[in-house]
């Protein structure tokens, strides 16, 4: 991994901040390339609680190098700095050493935006609702359910290398509406080959925890909203308590659907609850059956014109200034979609 220095990169603004990482946009002065700088959360650093984050970064980079994992949906790591105090560069006063990772900048918008943007009344759930849960339009040449299809394909790559990639909720997935492509902007939650993790109150994790994420965040029993506001808030963002409890909750939710969606979803949920899947391909087959049944429901909607009108109205919110901070040209990408 190349060692880089921060004076090579010109900061361009914040992109988001989570429990583990703070993410900033920047420009490589040598190449003109758009990049992102990822550093441990300043709050964790200032409290000297960032060692687990640094260890996670090291394990991820080692796993990538050891297994030779290459996935086109994961932005390439361009380099990492030495551990140092970077207060002057970032304009803060955390007073502790840490490393900064430099990655290619992902195209598109986050499926779920930074929660702090809600203060400014930004509809941070637009991406998840418009393009993952209720995708009523696609760019030319892209089939239905592009988000789910690509997430499953990425997980296959990792499984073949002996790992499972977790924490792929919509806050860690960017989507480009004009191309239909996703980018996994945080691919550091790996289990396998000696990096197994045990989450408090949840026990050891494996690929079934990814399957749970697919069922929790990327399918919904409801029909597309007929009110634009129905697309604004993120779906099902309650923190995961345990795989079993989450699956029980999903069974209750989909149990209220009175058609073949309920049966197809119940098969997936039941096998995830008992950790009975052998491969990603096996789970993908069952999930595709569930998505196919949802397609049938969509085709039979009596109020489809109203749903499409609401979808279009919500889509127009992506032309607002907030979304210009991302690698996303609203005018051209929205024009590429046809419901």
N, C-alpha and C positions, 0 to 999 in steps of 0.2 A: 504494500500500500504506500503510495507516494506521500511524503510529508510536505505539507504546504504551510505558508505563512499568510496571515490574514491581511497584511498590507497589499496583497495581490488582488483583493476583492473589495469592490465598492458597494457598501450597503445601499439597499434600495427600499427597505421598509419591512414591517412585520407581516408574516403570513399566518401565524397561529401559535398557540401555546397550549400545552397539555400538562398532565401531571408529571411527565418525564422530560419532555423536550420543549425548547423554545426554538421557533423556526423563523428565519429571516431570509428575505430575497436579497440577492446580490448580483453583481456583474463581474466577471473575470476580466481584469484590466488587460491581460495578455492576449486573450482570444475574443473578447466581446461576448462570450457565452453567458446566458442567463443561468444562474445556479442558486442553490439554497444552502444556507448555513444552519446546521443543527447543533445545538449545544444543550447540555443538561439544564433543566429548569433553574433560572437564577435563584428562585426561592430555596430549592433543594441545595444549590451550591452554597449560598450564604449561610445555611444552617449546617453545612458540612454533612449533608445527607445524600450526596450524589454518587458515592462510591458504587452502589448497586447499578446505577444508570451507566456509569463508565464501564463496569464489568459486563453489562449486557451488550454494550457496543463492541467490546473486545471479542466476546463470544460469537457475536454475529459475524464480524469480519473474518474471524478464524474459521467459522463454519463455512462461509462462502468460499474461502480460499481452499479449504481442505476438500470440500465436496465438489468444487468446481461448478457450483450452482449458477446457471445463467437463465434469467427469465426476462424477456423483453418488457414485461409489465412493471418491472422494478427499476426505478431510476438508478443509473450507475453511480457508484461512489467514486469521486474524482481524487479524493485525498483526505488527510486528517492532520490537524496541527499537533505539535507537541503540547504537553500539559503546561499551562501557563496562566497567569492572571490576565484576563482580557478586558478589564474594566475600561480602559481608555478607548478601546476599539468600539465597544458596545454602548459606551456612555452610561455605565451604571457603577455600582460600588459593592460588588459581592465579595471581593477581597480574598478569593480562593482560586486555586489552580484547577483547570479542567481543559478537556480537549474539545475541539470544534470539528465536526465532520462536514465535508463539502460534497454535495451531490448535484447531479443534473436536475434541472427544474422541471417538474411534471407539468404537462399540458392539462388544461381544463380547470374545473372547479371542484372543491370538496363536496362529496355527497351530503355531508353535514358540516356546516361551517363552525367557526370558533364561537362557543357559547356566549362569549363576552359581547359579540356583535348584536345580540338580542337587545342590548341596552339602546342601540341605535335603530331598533325595529327592523333589523335585517331578517328576512325570512330564511333562516339558516337551514331549514329542512327541504328547500326546493329541490336540490339534486337528488336526494334519496327518494322523494315522492314522485318527481317527474320522470326520472330515468331508471330507477331500480324497482320501485313498487308498482307504478302505474305507467309504464312506457307506451304511450299511445301513438308515438311517432318515432321514426328512426331515420338516420341518414341513408342515402342510397347504398345498396349492397350489404347492409347490416341486417341480420335476422333479429327475431324477437328475443328479448331478455339478454341483451349483450353484457350487462354487468355480471349476472350470475354465470353465464357461460365462460367469461374470462377469469373470474375468480376460481372456478373449478379447474380450469386449465392451468392456472398458476399453481394451485395446490398440487396438481399431478406432478409438476416439475419438482417441487420440493419433496414430495413423497418418494419419487424415484431416487432422490439423493439421500433418503433416509431420515428426512425431517418432516415435521408438520409446522406450518406457518400459522400462527394465531394472531389475535387482536386485529382482525380485518373488518372491524366495524366501519360504518360509513364515514366516520371522522378520519380514517386512514386511507380512504380511497378517493382519488380524483377521477373525474369523468369529463371527456371532451365530447359534447353533443354533436359537433360537426363531423367527427370521425367515428364515433361510437366506441372509442378506446378508453380503457381505464388505466390508471397508474397506482401502484401500491406505494404510498409515500412513507410508510414505516413498515419495513420487513425485518424487524429485529426480534420479534417474539417467536423464536424458534424453539422447538423441543425435539429431542432426538440426539443420538451420538454423544451422550454424556452431558447434554445441556437441558435435561428434563427439569421442569419447574413444577413446584407444588404451590398453589395459591391458597392462602389461609381460608379454611372452612370449605375448600373445594377439592382438595386432594390432588394427586398427579393428573396432568393434562396430556391429551393426545389429540389425534386428528378429529375425534368426535366433538371436541370443543370448537373447532372450526365449523363442523357441520351444524352445531347449535347456532353459531353466528349467522350462518346462511338462513336458517329457519326463523331466527329472531328478527333479523334486520332486513332481509331481502325477499320475503314473501309476506303478503297480508291477506286476510280473509275478506276484506271489504272491497267493494267495487270502487272505481275511480270517483273522486268527489265531483259533485256538480256545482260546487262553490269554490272559487279560486283560493279562498283562505284555507281550505282543506289540505293544500299543498305546502303550507308555510312552515309548520312545526315538525321537527324530527319525529320519527315513528319508533316506539318501543325502546326508548333510550334508558330505561331503568337499569341500574347496574345488575350484572349477573350475580345471583346468590349461590346457586349450585346448579349443575347440569340437570339433575333430577327434578328440582323444583321448577326450573325454567321449562322443561319439557311438559311437566304436568300443567303448567299455565298455558302453554301453547295448545295442548290437547283440549283444554276447556275452551280456548278462544276459537279454534277451528271446529270444535264440536257444535258450535252455533250455526255453522254453514250447512244449509240443507241441499247439498248436491254432491257431485263426485269429487269436488275439491276437498271436502272433509275426509273422505276415504283415502285419497292419495296423500294428503298431508299427514294423516294418522300413521300411515306406514312409515314415512320418514321419521316422524317424531318418536314412534315406538322403538325403532331400531337404534336411534341416537341415544335414547334414554338408557338402553341396556348395553350401549357400546358394542353393537353387533355387526357393524360394517367392517368388511375386510379391506376395501380399497376406496379411493376417491371415485373411481369409475362406477362402482356399485351404487354409492350414494347418489352420484350424478344422474344415473338412470331413473331413480325414484323421484328425485327432485324435478327432473324434466317432465315426468308424468304429471306431477302436481302443477307445474307451470302450464302444461298443455291444457289441463282442465280449466285453469284460470283463463286461458285464451278463449276457450269455448264460452265461458261466462261473459267475457268482454264482447264477443261477437253477437251474443244474444241480448245485450243491454237495450232495453226499450228507450232509455234516455241517453243513448250514446251521443247524440248531437250536443246535448247540454254538458256532458262530461268532457267532450273534446273542446267545447268553447271555454270551459273553466280551465282546462289544461293549458290552452293557448294563452289565456289571460295570466295565469300564474307564470308561464314561460316568459312573458314579457317583462316580469320583474327582474330577469337576469340582465336587462339593459341598464339597470341602475348603477351608479358610480361605484358602489362597494365591490362589484365583481371585476372591476378593471384592475384590481391588484394582482389578479391571477393571469396565467398564460391563456387568455380566453378572449376572443373577439366576438362579442355578443351578436353583432349584426350578421356576420358571415355564418356563424355556427347555427343561429336560429333559422336563418334562411334555408339551410340545408335540410331542415326537418319538414316532413309532410305527414300529417295525420290522415 
